[in-house]
Amino acid sequence: MENSEIEKRKEKLLAYFKGRYDILQYLVLTIIILLGTFIRIQPLSKLIDTTTGKYISIELDSTLFLRYAQYIAEHGRLFAHDIMRYYPLGNDVSIGVFSSYFVAYLWKFIHIFIPSISIEYVNNLYPVIAMAIMTIFLFLLVRRLFDWRVGLLSALLITVSPGFLFRSLGGSSDHDMLGAMFIILAFYFYIIGFQSKKLKSITIFGTITAIVVALAYLTGGSIQFFYFTIVAFNLFEILIGKFTKKDLLLFGSFITVLTFFLLSIDRITIGALLTSLSTFPLYFLFLCGILYHYLFNKEAKYYYIIKKYEGKLNKVPANILAIITTLILSLSFMLIFYGYGTLQNIFHSIYLQLFQSFSATRWVLTVAENRLLAAARN
């Protein structure tokens, strides 16, 4: 009798969820996030200084960002030069510290509702919160690209992955976790723009992506992964003839707004953006897309400029012409305005990234964790 009753309840439960996949997927996602949160808050009770009773960070880099967050919470903004680093010269801290602002203003917000909460505790909670946000957007991203089952699997794998766990543990308040969160957000909003049909939506999501990427840049250097992926994807689209004017509008709105934000940051110039190994490919792709759609296509608005060479140009596809022309123009621009030395440095940087990553400089080799990575690669 009991088994019969259990079977009936099981059938009712399955019948309820059948056709209600939205409820089911969000329920499972909530369980995954709660599981990840439970795992990541385990160290918190151990991260207490027995001499002061205050919470402490899990390692040295996190302690630095906690110090910055404490200063921001007290004074509203961070000092421009940190005399406690790289003694006796000190170190500029205008870039790479957005995570400390995030923690400071997160504490101000939570403090409204829980006046007794300390900034040290919020600092230790921040990676757990950032991880939860990242998990949600990772699920939404993968669901949009595949389906909700693959999205849930991705969320579960990133939640329990041992390799990802350390940087997202409670108390690990380095900028890595916030940077990873922004990367997932950037991909998500860019994909929405890529799949949109309306020009207004494409422009809006290109702009939102640029703002998220700018925040990621202020957080840390990991946003270079996003740059590389977007450039490689769009160049491949140009090569196979799938790069549309909507794609150009999306990327154009993204690169325009991003350039505006980056130029508003101290010490960043247009020359620095055009000669940096991380940002130069963005402008290369933008120029390539413009040439492809507005010059070399027979339906292009300005095709008449090169129409007299039509007989010779027909032998080369428009996409290849656009890439070759962009390459020639870029190299010429570098040589004329920045000289051979700058061009040589770019190629040297590419060589180091490809063949001597994590083993190129004495500074890298004298940092313990990087030294181990270099030894493993060699």
Secondary structure, DSSP 8 states (H G I E B T S, - for coil): -HHHHHHHHHHHHHHHHTT-HHHHHHHHHHHHHHHHHHHHTGGGGG-B-TTT--B--SSHHHHHHHHHHHHHHHHSS--SEETTSSTTT-EE-SSS-HHHHHHHHHHHHHHHH-TT--HHHHHHHHHHHHHHHHHHHHHHHHHHHS-HHHHHHHHHHHHH-HHHHGGGSTT--STHHHHHHHHHHHHHHHHHHHH--SHHHHHHHHHHHHHHHHHHHHH-GGGHHHHHHHHHHHHHHHHTT---HHHHHHHHHHHHHHHHHHHTSTT--HHHHHH-TTTHHHHHHHHHHHHIIIIISTTSTTGGGSGGGHHHHTTS-HHHHHHHHHHHHHHHHHHHHTHHHHHHHHHHHHHHHHHSTT-S-HHHHTSHHHHHHHHHH-
